[in-house]
Amino acid sequence: MDNFKTHTGQQTTLQQLGGQISLHLLPLYSPDDNPIERFWRDFYNDVTRNQRYKTMHWLRWAAERYLQEHNRKIAQPASIQKAA
């Protein structure tokens, strides 16, 4: 998680669990260290950047196609991904 105030405040539920969860703080703005930010960047690059869809149906189709391909890649063993 990043160091945003609400994540590190006294009332943060995760910190009240008494060591059951280990928090890993990231710099306040660190998109390269946050896996979801890398995912959204790649999604944006592949699906919406410089793309125009005539209807919401085609935008949804492109998003679903991207997600299916992404899920297929992460389901493969690393040795197969490197060969591709």
N, CA, C and O atoms as a Maestro MAE file, in Angstrom:
{
 s_m_m2io_version
 :::
 2.0.0
}

f_m_ct {
 s_m_title
 :::
 protein
 m_atom[336] {
  # First column is atom index #
  i_m_mmod_type
  r_m_x_coord
  r_m_y_coord
  r_m_z_coord
  i_m_residue_number
  s_m_chain_name
  s_m_pdb_residue_name
  s_m_pdb_atom_name
  i_m_atomic_number
  :::
  1 25 0.838 -1.178 0.000 1 A "MET " " N  " 7
  2 3 0.000 0.000 0.000 1 A "MET " " CA " 6
  3 2 0.876 1.231 0.000 1 A "MET " " C  " 6
  4 15 2.031 1.190 0.423 1 A "MET " " O  " 8
  5 25 0.319 2.321 -0.475 2 A "ASP " " N  " 7
  6 3 1.106 3.548 -0.473 2 A "ASP " " CA " 6
  7 2 0.991 4.231 0.889 2 A "ASP " " C  " 6
  8 15 0.289 3.739 1.773 2 A "ASP " " O  " 8
  9 25 1.659 5.328 1.056 3 A "ASN " " N  " 7
  10 3 1.713 6.028 2.338 3 A "ASN " " CA " 6
  11 2 0.628 7.094 2.472 3 A "ASN " " C  " 6
  12 15 0.821 8.070 3.197 3 A "ASN " " O  " 8
  13 25 -0.495 6.934 1.800 4 A "PHE " " N  " 7
  14 3 -1.570 7.908 1.896 4 A "PHE " " CA " 6
  15 2 -2.056 7.994 3.341 4 A "PHE " " C  " 6
  16 15 -2.047 6.991 4.055 4 A "PHE " " O  " 8
  17 25 -2.477 9.176 3.777 5 A "LYS " " N  " 7
  18 3 -2.847 9.402 5.176 5 A "LYS " " CA " 6
  19 2 -3.833 8.376 5.720 5 A "LYS " " C  " 6
  20 15 -3.663 7.882 6.835 5 A "LYS " " O  " 8
  21 25 -4.853 8.055 4.946 6 A "THR " " N  " 7
  22 3 -5.867 7.130 5.453 6 A "THR " " CA " 6
  23 2 -5.337 5.715 5.620 6 A "THR " " C  " 6
  24 15 -5.927 4.920 6.352 6 A "THR " " O  " 8
  25 25 -4.242 5.386 4.960 7 A "HIS " " N  " 7
  26 3 -3.667 4.048 5.092 7 A "HIS " " CA " 6
  27 2 -2.766 3.919 6.316 7 A "HIS " " C  " 6
  28 15 -2.527 2.812 6.798 7 A "HIS " " O  " 8
  29 25 -2.272 5.034 6.814 8 A "THR " " N  " 7
  30 3 -1.328 4.981 7.925 8 A "THR " " CA " 6
  31 2 -1.867 5.631 9.188 8 A "THR " " C  " 6
  32 15 -1.150 5.703 10.186 8 A "THR " " O  " 8
  33 25 -3.100 6.102 9.177 9 A "GLY " " N  " 7
  34 3 -3.684 6.766 10.338 9 A "GLY " " CA " 6
  35 2 -3.965 5.818 11.478 9 A "GLY " " C  " 6
  36 15 -3.932 4.598 11.314 9 A "GLY " " O  " 8
  37 25 -4.246 6.394 12.648 10 A "GLN " " N  " 7
  38 3 -4.516 5.627 13.862 10 A "GLN " " CA " 6
  39 2 -5.699 4.683 13.701 10 A "GLN " " C  " 6
  40 15 -5.739 3.640 14.353 10 A "GLN " " O  " 8
  41 25 -6.659 5.020 12.852 11 A "GLN " " N  " 7
  42 3 -7.884 4.247 12.749 11 A "GLN " " CA " 6
  43 2 -7.838 3.177 11.658 11 A "GLN " " C  " 6
  44 15 -8.839 2.509 11.398 11 A "GLN " " O  " 8
  45 25 -6.699 3.019 11.033 12 A "THR " " N  " 7
  46 3 -6.599 2.031 9.965 12 A "THR " " CA " 6
  47 2 -6.800 0.626 10.532 12 A "THR " " C  " 6
  48 15 -6.048 0.182 11.400 12 A "THR " " O  " 8
  49 25 -7.811 -0.059 10.037 13 A "THR " " N  " 7
  50 3 -8.175 -1.377 10.557 13 A "THR " " CA " 6
  51 2 -7.026 -2.370 10.438 13 A "THR " " C  " 6
  52 15 -6.800 -3.154 11.360 13 A "THR " " O  " 8
  53 25 -6.295 -2.357 9.325 14 A "LEU " " N  " 7
  54 3 -5.214 -3.324 9.134 14 A "LEU " " CA " 6
  55 2 -4.156 -3.217 10.225 14 A "LEU " " C  " 6
  56 15 -3.606 -4.232 10.652 14 A "LEU " " O  " 8
  57 25 -3.865 -2.004 10.680 15 A "GLN " " N  " 7
  58 3 -2.841 -1.824 11.698 15 A "GLN " " CA " 6
  59 2 -3.327 -2.273 13.069 15 A "GLN " " C  " 6
  60 15 -2.510 -2.519 13.957 15 A "GLN " " O  " 8
  61 25 -4.618 -2.384 13.259 16 A "GLN " " N  " 7
  62 3 -5.165 -2.773 14.550 16 A "GLN " " CA " 6
  63 2 -5.210 -4.293 14.723 16 A "GLN " " C  " 6
  64 15 -5.660 -4.768 15.766 16 A "GLN " " O  " 8
  65 25 -4.773 -5.042 13.766 17 A "LEU " " N  " 7
  66 3 -4.842 -6.498 13.850 17 A "LEU " " CA " 6
  67 2 -3.664 -7.110 14.602 17 A "LEU " " C  " 6
  68 15 -3.535 -8.333 14.653 17 A "LEU " " O  " 8
  69 25 -2.824 -6.297 15.173 18 A "GLY " " N  " 7
  70 3 -1.770 -6.791 16.050 18 A "GLY " " CA " 6
  71 2 -0.762 -7.721 15.417 18 A "GLY " " C  " 6
  72 15 -0.454 -8.762 15.997 18 A "GLY " " O  " 8
  73 25 -0.239 -7.393 14.264 19 A "GLY " " N  " 7
  74 3 0.814 -8.184 13.656 19 A "GLY " " CA " 6
  75 2 0.342 -9.375 12.838 19 A "GLY " " C  " 6
  76 15 1.176 -10.136 12.349 19 A "GLY " " O  " 8
  77 25 -0.936 -9.563 12.674 20 A "GLN " " N  " 7
  78 3 -1.435 -10.668 11.865 20 A "GLN " " CA " 6
  79 2 -1.226 -10.416 10.379 20 A "GLN " " C  " 6
  80 15 -1.178 -11.355 9.585 20 A "GLN " " O  " 8
  81 25 -1.104 -9.161 10.012 21 A "ILE " " N  " 7
  82 3 -0.863 -8.781 8.618 21 A "ILE " " CA " 6
  83 2 0.381 -7.903 8.594 21 A "ILE " " C  " 6
  84 15 0.520 -6.991 9.409 21 A "ILE " " O  " 8
  85 25 1.264 -8.175 7.679 22 A "SER " " N  " 7
  86 3 2.467 -7.368 7.521 22 A "SER " " CA " 6
  87 2 2.224 -6.341 6.420 22 A "SER " " C  " 6
  88 15 1.947 -6.706 5.277 22 A "SER " " O  " 8
  89 25 2.327 -5.067 6.760 23 A "LEU " " N  " 7
  90 3 2.108 -3.995 5.784 23 A "LEU " " CA " 6
  91 2 3.423 -3.633 5.117 23 A "LEU " " C  " 6
  92 15 4.455 -3.527 5.780 23 A "LEU " " O  " 8
  93 25 3.386 -3.447 3.823 24 A "HIS " " N  " 7
  94 3 4.551 -3.024 3.063 24 A "HIS " " CA " 6
  95 2 4.214 -1.666 2.463 24 A "HIS " " C  " 6
  96 15 3.435 -1.569 1.515 24 A "HIS " " O  " 8
  97 25 4.809 -0.623 3.025 25 A "LEU " " N  " 7
  98 3 4.509 0.727 2.579 25 A "LEU " " CA " 6
  99 2 5.340 1.077 1.353 25 A "LEU " " C  " 6
  100 15 6.538 0.802 1.295 25 A "LEU " " O  " 8
  101 25 4.690 1.680 0.390 26 A "LEU " " N  " 7
  102 3 5.344 2.162 -0.825 26 A "LEU " " CA " 6
  103 2 5.469 3.677 -0.728 26 A "LEU " " C  " 6
  104 15 4.761 4.299 0.064 26 A "LEU " " O  " 8
  105 25 6.353 4.285 -1.513 27 A "PRO " " N  " 7
  106 3 6.373 5.744 -1.556 27 A "PRO " " CA " 6
  107 2 4.989 6.266 -1.957 27 A "PRO " " C  " 6
  108 15 4.200 5.546 -2.570 27 A "PRO " " O  " 8
  109 25 4.706 7.517 -1.607 28 A "LEU " " N  " 7
  110 3 3.377 8.077 -1.839 28 A "LEU " " CA " 6
  111 2 2.934 7.924 -3.290 28 A "LEU " " C  " 6
  112 15 1.776 7.598 -3.549 28 A "LEU " " O  " 8
  113 25 3.831 8.152 -4.228 29 A "TYR " " N  " 7
  114 3 3.481 7.953 -5.634 29 A "TYR " " CA " 6
  115 2 4.518 7.021 -6.231 29 A "TYR " " C  " 6
  116 15 5.654 7.428 -6.475 29 A "TYR " " O  " 8
  117 25 4.138 5.784 -6.467 30 A "SER " " N  " 7
  118 3 5.091 4.809 -6.994 30 A "SER " " CA " 6
  119 2 4.389 3.818 -7.909 30 A "SER " " C  " 6
  120 15 4.315 2.632 -7.585 30 A "SER " " O  " 8
  121 25 3.869 4.275 -9.048 31 A "PRO " " N  " 7
  122 3 3.116 3.371 -9.917 31 A "PRO " " CA " 6
  123 2 3.929 2.196 -10.435 31 A "PRO " " C  " 6
  124 15 3.359 1.143 -10.719 31 A "PRO " " O  " 8
  125 25 5.245 2.344 -10.568 32 A "ASP " " N  " 7
  126 3 6.055 1.237 -11.072 32 A "ASP " " CA " 6
  127 2 6.230 0.131 -10.029 32 A "ASP " " C  " 6
  128 15 6.571 -1.001 -10.373 32 A "ASP " " O  " 8
  129 25 5.996 0.457 -8.760 33 A "ASP " " N  " 7
  130 3 6.131 -0.539 -7.697 33 A "ASP " " CA " 6
  131 2 4.805 -1.204 -7.350 33 A "ASP " " C  " 6
  132 15 4.775 -2.136 -6.546 33 A "ASP " " O  " 8
  133 25 3.723 -0.744 -7.937 34 A "ASN " " N  " 7
  134 3 2.399 -1.234 -7.600 34 A "ASN " " CA " 6
  135 2 1.852 -2.057 -8.762 34 A "ASN " " C  " 6
  136 15 1.579 -1.499 -9.825 34 A "ASN " " O  " 8
  137 25 1.686 -3.367 -8.591 35 A "PRO " " N  " 7
  138 3 1.264 -4.224 -9.710 35 A "PRO " " CA " 6
  139 2 -0.046 -3.792 -10.371 35 A "PRO " " C  " 6
  140 15 -0.175 -3.917 -11.589 35 A "PRO " " O  " 8
  141 25 -1.017 -3.291 -9.612 36 A "ILE " " N  " 7
  142 3 -2.277 -2.907 -10.237 36 A "ILE " " CA " 6
  143 2 -2.096 -1.689 -11.137 36 A "ILE " " C  " 6
  144 15 -2.776 -1.563 -12.156 36 A "ILE " " O  " 8
  145 25 -1.183 -0.793 -10.768 37 A "GLU " " N  " 7
  146 3 -0.912 0.367 -11.620 37 A "GLU " " CA " 6
  147 2 -0.287 -0.070 -12.933 37 A "GLU " " C  " 6
  148 15 -0.608 0.487 -13.983 37 A "GLU " " O  " 8
  149 25 0.605 -1.062 -12.892 38 A "ARG " " N  " 7
  150 3 1.194 -1.578 -14.144 38 A "ARG " " CA " 6
  151 2 0.121 -2.226 -15.002 38 A "ARG " " C  " 6
  152 15 0.114 -2.073 -16.223 38 A "ARG " " O  " 8
  153 25 -0.796 -2.961 -14.347 39 A "PHE " " N  " 7
  154 3 -1.884 -3.583 -15.100 39 A "PHE " " CA " 6
  155 2 -2.732 -2.522 -15.790 39 A "PHE " " C  " 6
  156 15 -3.002 -2.632 -16.986 39 A "PHE " " O  " 8
  157 25 -3.160 -1.485 -15.045 40 A "TRP " " N  " 7
  158 3 -4.007 -0.456 -15.646 40 A "TRP " " CA " 6
  159 2 -3.287 0.280 -16.771 40 A "TRP " " C  " 6
  160 15 -3.910 0.639 -17.770 40 A "TRP " " O  " 8
  161 25 -1.977 0.510 -16.620 41 A "ARG " " N  " 7
  162 3 -1.208 1.169 -17.686 41 A "ARG " " CA " 6
  163 2 -1.228 0.310 -18.951 41 A "ARG " " C  " 6
  164 15 -1.462 0.821 -20.047 41 A "ARG " " O  " 8
  165 25 -0.983 -0.997 -18.799 42 A "ASP " " N  " 7
  166 3 -0.987 -1.890 -19.959 42 A "ASP " " CA " 6
  167 2 -2.385 -1.994 -20.571 42 A "ASP " " C  " 6
  168 15 -2.541 -2.006 -21.792 42 A "ASP " " O  " 8
  169 25 -3.394 -2.070 -19.707 43 A "PHE " " N  " 7
  170 3 -4.775 -2.132 -20.188 43 A "PHE " " CA " 6
  171 2 -5.102 -0.890 -21.008 43 A "PHE " " C  " 6
  172 15 -5.655 -0.988 -22.104 43 A "PHE " " O  " 8
  173 25 -4.760 0.267 -20.476 44 A "TYR " " N  " 7
  174 3 -5.005 1.535 -21.180 44 A "TYR " " CA " 6
  175 2 -4.265 1.564 -22.519 44 A "TYR " " C  " 6
  176 15 -4.828 1.953 -23.542 44 A "TYR " " O  " 8
  177 25 -2.992 1.145 -22.499 45 A "ASN " " N  " 7
  178 3 -2.214 1.156 -23.737 45 A "ASN " " CA " 6
  179 2 -2.819 0.243 -24.800 45 A "ASN " " C  " 6
  180 15 -2.857 0.601 -25.978 45 A "ASN " " O  " 8
  181 25 -3.289 -0.928 -24.393 46 A "ASP " " N  " 7
  182 3 -3.793 -1.909 -25.360 46 A "ASP " " CA " 6
  183 2 -5.249 -1.697 -25.765 46 A "ASP " " C  " 6
  184 15 -5.633 -2.038 -26.883 46 A "ASP " " O  " 8
  185 25 -6.056 -1.143 -24.875 47 A "VAL " " N  " 7
  186 3 -7.492 -1.093 -25.142 47 A "VAL " " CA " 6
  187 2 -7.987 0.306 -25.505 47 A "VAL " " C  " 6
  188 15 -8.782 0.449 -26.433 47 A "VAL " " O  " 8
  189 25 -7.540 1.326 -24.804 48 A "THR " " N  " 7
  190 3 -8.170 2.632 -25.029 48 A "THR " " CA " 6
  191 2 -7.269 3.703 -25.634 48 A "THR " " C  " 6
  192 15 -7.773 4.623 -26.278 48 A "THR " " O  " 8
  193 25 -5.975 3.614 -25.451 49 A "ARG " " N  " 7
  194 3 -5.113 4.671 -25.994 49 A "ARG " " CA " 6
  195 2 -5.172 4.664 -27.522 49 A "ARG " " C  " 6
  196 15 -4.961 3.635 -28.163 49 A "ARG " " O  " 8
  197 25 -5.458 5.812 -28.076 50 A "ASN " " N  " 7
  198 3 -5.542 5.996 -29.534 50 A "ASN " " CA " 6
  199 2 -6.542 5.047 -30.194 50 A "ASN " " C  " 6
  200 15 -6.385 4.686 -31.360 50 A "ASN " " O  " 8
  201 25 -7.555 4.652 -29.456 51 A "GLN " " N  " 7
  202 3 -8.593 3.781 -29.998 51 A "GLN " " CA " 6
  203 2 -9.935 4.504 -29.931 51 A "GLN " " C  " 6
  204 15 -10.210 5.235 -28.980 51 A "GLN " " O  " 8
  205 25 -10.749 4.298 -30.928 52 A "ARG " " N  " 7
  206 3 -12.119 4.801 -30.904 52 A "ARG " " CA " 6
  207 2 -13.027 3.650 -31.286 52 A "ARG " " C  " 6
  208 15 -12.821 2.980 -32.298 52 A "ARG " " O  " 8
  209 25 -14.021 3.437 -30.467 53 A "TYR " " N  " 7
  210 3 -14.988 2.375 -30.713 53 A "TYR " " CA " 6
  211 2 -16.326 3.016 -31.030 53 A "TYR " " C  " 6
  212 15 -16.746 3.962 -30.364 53 A "TYR " " O  " 8
  213 25 -16.994 2.496 -32.051 54 A "LYS " " N  " 7
  214 3 -18.278 3.076 -32.464 54 A "LYS " " CA " 6
  215 2 -19.360 2.908 -31.409 54 A "LYS " " C  " 6
  216 15 -20.243 3.755 -31.277 54 A "LYS " " O  " 8
  217 25 -19.290 1.825 -30.666 55 A "THR " " N  " 7
  218 3 -20.308 1.575 -29.647 55 A "THR " " CA " 6
  219 2 -19.643 1.050 -28.375 55 A "THR " " C  " 6
  220 15 -18.497 0.602 -28.386 55 A "THR " " O  " 8
  221 25 -20.393 1.120 -27.293 56 A "MET " " N  " 7
  222 3 -19.917 0.573 -26.024 56 A "MET " " CA " 6
  223 2 -19.711 -0.938 -26.145 56 A "MET " " C  " 6
  224 15 -18.847 -1.507 -25.478 56 A "MET " " O  " 8
  225 25 -20.505 -1.577 -26.994 57 A "HIS " " N  " 7
  226 3 -20.355 -3.013 -27.224 57 A "HIS " " CA " 6
  227 2 -18.933 -3.345 -27.669 57 A "HIS " " C  " 6
  228 15 -18.344 -4.300 -27.163 57 A "HIS " " O  " 8
  229 25 -18.369 -2.582 -28.600 58 A "TRP " " N  " 7
  230 3 -17.027 -2.874 -29.115 58 A "TRP " " CA " 6
  231 2 -15.945 -2.537 -28.092 58 A "TRP " " C  " 6
  232 15 -14.917 -3.213 -28.037 58 A "TRP " " O  " 8
  233 25 -16.164 -1.497 -27.279 59 A "LEU " " N  " 7
  234 3 -15.221 -1.197 -26.205 59 A "LEU " " CA " 6
  235 2 -15.212 -2.345 -25.198 59 A "LEU " " C  " 6
  236 15 -14.150 -2.789 -24.761 59 A "LEU " " O  " 8
  237 25 -16.386 -2.816 -24.840 60 A "ARG " " N  " 7
  238 3 -16.475 -3.941 -23.901 60 A "ARG " " CA " 6
  239 2 -15.822 -5.190 -24.500 60 A "ARG " " C  " 6
  240 15 -15.121 -5.919 -23.798 60 A "ARG " " O  " 8
  241 25 -16.047 -5.435 -25.781 61 A "TRP " " N  " 7
  242 3 -15.435 -6.586 -26.443 61 A "TRP " " CA " 6
  243 2 -13.912 -6.495 -26.356 61 A "TRP " " C  " 6
  244 15 -13.247 -7.482 -26.041 61 A "TRP " " O  " 8
  245 25 -13.358 -5.307 -26.635 62 A "ALA " " N  " 7
  246 3 -11.900 -5.126 -26.590 62 A "ALA " " CA " 6
  247 2 -11.375 -5.325 -25.168 62 A "ALA " " C  " 6
  248 15 -10.318 -5.926 -24.977 62 A "ALA " " O  " 8
  249 25 -12.103 -4.828 -24.176 63 A "ALA " " N  " 7
  250 3 -11.682 -4.983 -22.785 63 A "ALA " " CA " 6
  251 2 -11.714 -6.460 -22.381 63 A "ALA " " C  " 6
  252 15 -10.784 -6.948 -21.738 63 A "ALA " " O  " 8
  253 25 -12.762 -7.160 -22.751 64 A "GLU " " N  " 7
  254 3 -12.862 -8.584 -22.417 64 A "GLU " " CA " 6
  255 2 -11.790 -9.400 -23.122 64 A "GLU " " C  " 6
  256 15 -11.227 -10.322 -22.532 64 A "GLU " " O  " 8
  257 25 -11.502 -9.075 -24.368 65 A "ARG " " N  " 7
  258 3 -10.437 -9.756 -25.118 65 A "ARG " " CA " 6
  259 2 -9.097 -9.542 -24.421 65 A "ARG " " C  " 6
  260 15 -8.319 -10.485 -24.275 65 A "ARG " " O  " 8
  261 25 -8.820 -8.313 -23.990 66 A "TYR " " N  " 7
  262 3 -7.577 -8.028 -23.289 66 A "TYR " " CA " 6
  263 2 -7.494 -8.840 -21.989 66 A "TYR " " C  " 6
  264 15 -6.460 -9.440 -21.695 66 A "TYR " " O  " 8
  265 25 -8.577 -8.855 -21.223 67 A "LEU " " N  " 7
  266 3 -8.576 -9.575 -19.954 67 A "LEU " " CA " 6
  267 2 -8.392 -11.078 -20.157 67 A "LEU " " C  " 6
  268 15 -7.685 -11.725 -19.384 67 A "LEU " " O  " 8
  269 25 -9.014 -11.631 -21.180 68 A "GLN " " N  " 7
  270 3 -8.844 -13.058 -21.463 68 A "GLN " " CA " 6
  271 2 -7.390 -13.370 -21.818 68 A "GLN " " C  " 6
  272 15 -6.832 -14.361 -21.346 68 A "GLN " " O  " 8
  273 25 -6.789 -12.537 -22.638 69 A "GLU " " N  " 7
  274 3 -5.391 -12.737 -23.031 69 A "GLU " " CA " 6
  275 2 -4.467 -12.573 -21.820 69 A "GLU " " C  " 6
  276 15 -3.533 -13.352 -21.630 69 A "GLU " " O  " 8
  277 25 -4.734 -11.573 -21.024 70 A "HIS " " N  " 7
  278 3 -3.937 -11.341 -19.815 70 A "HIS " " CA " 6
  279 2 -4.028 -12.551 -18.874 70 A "HIS " " C  " 6
  280 15 -3.010 -13.011 -18.358 70 A "HIS " " O  " 8
  281 25 -5.221 -13.056 -18.655 71 A "ASN " " N  " 7
  282 3 -5.416 -14.210 -17.780 71 A "ASN " " CA " 6
  283 2 -4.760 -15.460 -18.349 71 A "ASN " " C  " 6
  284 15 -4.224 -16.282 -17.604 71 A "ASN " " O  " 8
  285 25 -4.803 -15.602 -19.677 72 A "ARG " " N  " 7
  286 3 -4.144 -16.747 -20.303 72 A "ARG " " CA " 6
  287 2 -2.641 -16.686 -20.064 72 A "ARG " " C  " 6
  288 15 -2.014 -17.707 -19.785 72 A "ARG " " O  " 8
  289 25 -2.060 -15.492 -20.173 73 A "LYS " " N  " 7
  290 3 -0.620 -15.340 -19.978 73 A "LYS " " CA " 6
  291 2 -0.209 -15.631 -18.546 73 A "LYS " " C  " 6
  292 15 0.799 -16.300 -18.319 73 A "LYS " " O  " 8
  293 25 -0.965 -15.143 -17.585 74 A "ILE " " N  " 7
  294 3 -0.550 -15.363 -16.196 74 A "ILE " " CA " 6
  295 2 -0.809 -16.792 -15.749 74 A "ILE " " C  " 6
  296 15 -0.247 -17.232 -14.746 74 A "ILE " " O  " 8
  297 25 -1.651 -17.531 -16.475 75 A "ALA " " N  " 7
  298 3 -1.917 -18.925 -16.131 75 A "ALA " " CA " 6
  299 2 -0.828 -19.859 -16.660 75 A "ALA " " C  " 6
  300 15 -0.706 -20.993 -16.197 75 A "ALA " " O  " 8
  301 25 -0.041 -19.388 -17.625 76 A "GLN " " N  " 7
  302 3 1.027 -20.215 -18.196 76 A "GLN " " CA " 6
  303 2 2.241 -20.249 -17.273 76 A "GLN " " C  " 6
  304 15 2.524 -19.261 -16.595 76 A "GLN " " O  " 8
  305 25 2.951 -21.353 -17.238 77 A "PRO " " N  " 7
  306 3 4.215 -21.383 -16.480 77 A "PRO " " CA " 6
  307 2 5.195 -20.374 -17.072 77 A "PRO " " C  " 6
  308 15 5.142 -20.084 -18.267 77 A "PRO " " O  " 8
  309 25 6.081 -19.845 -16.248 78 A "ALA " " N  " 7
  310 3 7.034 -18.816 -16.667 78 A "ALA " " CA " 6
  311 2 7.910 -19.272 -17.826 78 A "ALA " " C  " 6
  312 15 8.269 -18.459 -18.678 78 A "ALA " " O  " 8
  313 25 8.262 -20.562 -17.878 79 A "SER " " N  " 7
  314 3 9.135 -21.047 -18.951 79 A "SER " " CA " 6
  315 2 8.448 -20.939 -20.311 79 A "SER " " C  " 6
  316 15 9.107 -20.667 -21.315 79 A "SER " " O  " 8
  317 25 7.135 -21.148 -20.353 80 A "ILE " " N  " 7
  318 3 6.399 -21.024 -21.623 80 A "ILE " " CA " 6
  319 2 6.270 -19.568 -22.008 80 A "ILE " " C  " 6
  320 15 6.357 -19.244 -23.192 80 A "ILE " " O  " 8
  321 25 6.060 -18.659 -21.030 81 A "GLN " " N  " 7
  322 3 5.920 -17.246 -21.336 81 A "GLN " " CA " 6
  323 2 7.202 -16.677 -21.954 81 A "GLN " " C  " 6
  324 15 7.138 -15.866 -22.879 81 A "GLN " " O  " 8
  325 25 8.370 -17.101 -21.442 82 A "LYS " " N  " 7
  326 3 9.636 -16.601 -21.979 82 A "LYS " " CA " 6
  327 2 9.867 -17.048 -23.403 82 A "LYS " " C  " 6
  328 15 10.480 -16.319 -24.183 82 A "LYS " " O  " 8
  329 25 9.390 -18.231 -23.765 83 A "ALA " " N  " 7
  330 3 9.583 -18.746 -25.121 83 A "ALA " " CA " 6
  331 2 8.701 -18.037 -26.122 83 A "ALA " " C  " 6
  332 15 9.036 -17.985 -27.305 83 A "ALA " " O  " 8
  333 25 7.572 -17.484 -25.678 84 A "ALA " " N  " 7
  334 3 6.611 -16.845 -26.594 84 A "ALA " " CA " 6
  335 2 7.075 -15.502 -27.061 84 A "ALA " " C  " 6
  336 15 6.379 -14.842 -27.833 84 A "ALA " " O  " 8
  :::
 }
 m_bond[335] {
  # First column is bond index #
  i_m_from
  i_m_to
  i_m_order
  :::
  1 1 2 1
  2 2 3 1
  3 3 4 2
  4 3 5 1
  5 5 6 1
  6 6 7 1
  7 7 8 2
  8 7 9 1
  9 9 10 1
  10 10 11 1
  11 11 12 2
  12 11 13 1
  13 13 14 1
  14 14 15 1
  15 15 16 2
  16 15 17 1
  17 17 18 1
  18 18 19 1
  19 19 20 2
  20 19 21 1
  21 21 22 1
  22 22 23 1
  23 23 24 2
  24 23 25 1
  25 25 26 1
  26 26 27 1
  27 27 28 2
  28 27 29 1
  29 29 30 1
  30 30 31 1
  31 31 32 2
  32 31 33 1
  33 33 34 1
  34 34 35 1
  35 35 36 2
  36 35 37 1
  37 37 38 1
  38 38 39 1
  39 39 40 2
  40 39 41 1
  41 41 42 1
  42 42 43 1
  43 43 44 2
  44 43 45 1
  45 45 46 1
  46 46 47 1
  47 47 48 2
  48 47 49 1
  49 49 50 1
  50 50 51 1
  51 51 52 2
  52 51 53 1
  53 53 54 1
  54 54 55 1
  55 55 56 2
  56 55 57 1
  57 57 58 1
  58 58 59 1
  59 59 60 2
  60 59 61 1
  61 61 62 1
  62 62 63 1
  63 63 64 2
  64 63 65 1
  65 65 66 1
  66 66 67 1
  67 67 68 2
  68 67 69 1
  69 69 70 1
  70 70 71 1
  71 71 72 2
  72 71 73 1
  73 73 74 1
  74 74 75 1
  75 75 76 2
  76 75 77 1
  77 77 78 1
  78 78 79 1
  79 79 80 2
  80 79 81 1
  81 81 82 1
  82 82 83 1
  83 83 84 2
  84 83 85 1
  85 85 86 1
  86 86 87 1
  87 87 88 2
  88 87 89 1
  89 89 90 1
  90 90 91 1
  91 91 92 2
  92 91 93 1
  93 93 94 1
  94 94 95 1
  95 95 96 2
  96 95 97 1
  97 97 98 1
  98 98 99 1
  99 99 100 2
  100 99 101 1
  101 101 102 1
  102 102 103 1
  103 103 104 2
  104 103 105 1
  105 105 106 1
  106 106 107 1
  107 107 108 2
  108 107 109 1
  109 109 110 1
  110 110 111 1
  111 111 112 2
  112 111 113 1
  113 113 114 1
  114 114 115 1
  115 115 116 2
  116 115 117 1
  117 117 118 1
  118 118 119 1
  119 119 120 2
  120 119 121 1
  121 121 122 1
  122 122 123 1
  123 123 124 2
  124 123 125 1
  125 125 126 1
  126 126 127 1
  127 127 128 2
  128 127 129 1
  129 129 130 1
  130 130 131 1
  131 131 132 2
  132 131 133 1
  133 133 134 1
  134 134 135 1
  135 135 136 2
  136 135 137 1
  137 137 138 1
  138 138 139 1
  139 139 140 2
  140 139 141 1
  141 141 142 1
  142 142 143 1
  143 143 144 2
  144 143 145 1
  145 145 146 1
  146 146 147 1
  147 147 148 2
  148 147 149 1
  149 149 150 1
  150 150 151 1
  151 151 152 2
  152 151 153 1
  153 153 154 1
  154 154 155 1
  155 155 156 2
  156 155 157 1
  157 157 158 1
  158 158 159 1
  159 159 160 2
  160 159 161 1
  161 161 162 1
  162 162 163 1
  163 163 164 2
  164 163 165 1
  165 165 166 1
  166 166 167 1
  167 167 168 2
  168 167 169 1
  169 169 170 1
  170 170 171 1
  171 171 172 2
  172 171 173 1
  173 173 174 1
  174 174 175 1
  175 175 176 2
  176 175 177 1
  177 177 178 1
  178 178 179 1
  179 179 180 2
  180 179 181 1
  181 181 182 1
  182 182 183 1
  183 183 184 2
  184 183 185 1
  185 185 186 1
  186 186 187 1
  187 187 188 2
  188 187 189 1
  189 189 190 1
  190 190 191 1
  191 191 192 2
  192 191 193 1
  193 193 194 1
  194 194 195 1
  195 195 196 2
  196 195 197 1
  197 197 198 1
  198 198 199 1
  199 199 200 2
  200 199 201 1
  201 201 202 1
  202 202 203 1
  203 203 204 2
  204 203 205 1
  205 205 206 1
  206 206 207 1
  207 207 208 2
  208 207 209 1
  209 209 210 1
  210 210 211 1
  211 211 212 2
  212 211 213 1
  213 213 214 1
  214 214 215 1
  215 215 216 2
  216 215 217 1
  217 217 218 1
  218 218 219 1
  219 219 220 2
  220 219 221 1
  221 221 222 1
  222 222 223 1
  223 223 224 2
  224 223 225 1
  225 225 226 1
  226 226 227 1
  227 227 228 2
  228 227 229 1
  229 229 230 1
  230 230 231 1
  231 231 232 2
  232 231 233 1
  233 233 234 1
  234 234 235 1
  235 235 236 2
  236 235 237 1
  237 237 238 1
  238 238 239 1
  239 239 240 2
  240 239 241 1
  241 241 242 1
  242 242 243 1
  243 243 244 2
  244 243 245 1
  245 245 246 1
  246 246 247 1
  247 247 248 2
  248 247 249 1
  249 249 250 1
  250 250 251 1
  251 251 252 2
  252 251 253 1
  253 253 254 1
  254 254 255 1
  255 255 256 2
  256 255 257 1
  257 257 258 1
  258 258 259 1
  259 259 260 2
  260 259 261 1
  261 261 262 1
  262 262 263 1
  263 263 264 2
  264 263 265 1
  265 265 266 1
  266 266 267 1
  267 267 268 2
  268 267 269 1
  269 269 270 1
  270 270 271 1
  271 271 272 2
  272 271 273 1
  273 273 274 1
  274 274 275 1
  275 275 276 2
  276 275 277 1
  277 277 278 1
  278 278 279 1
  279 279 280 2
  280 279 281 1
  281 281 282 1
  282 282 283 1
  283 283 284 2
  284 283 285 1
  285 285 286 1
  286 286 287 1
  287 287 288 2
  288 287 289 1
  289 289 290 1
  290 290 291 1
  291 291 292 2
  292 291 293 1
  293 293 294 1
  294 294 295 1
  295 295 296 2
  296 295 297 1
  297 297 298 1
  298 298 299 1
  299 299 300 2
  300 299 301 1
  301 301 302 1
  302 302 303 1
  303 303 304 2
  304 303 305 1
  305 305 306 1
  306 306 307 1
  307 307 308 2
  308 307 309 1
  309 309 310 1
  310 310 311 1
  311 311 312 2
  312 311 313 1
  313 313 314 1
  314 314 315 1
  315 315 316 2
  316 315 317 1
  317 317 318 1
  318 318 319 1
  319 319 320 2
  320 319 321 1
  321 321 322 1
  322 322 323 1
  323 323 324 2
  324 323 325 1
  325 325 326 1
  326 326 327 1
  327 327 328 2
  328 327 329 1
  329 329 330 1
  330 330 331 1
  331 331 332 2
  332 331 333 1
  333 333 334 1
  334 334 335 1
  335 335 336 2
  :::
 }
}
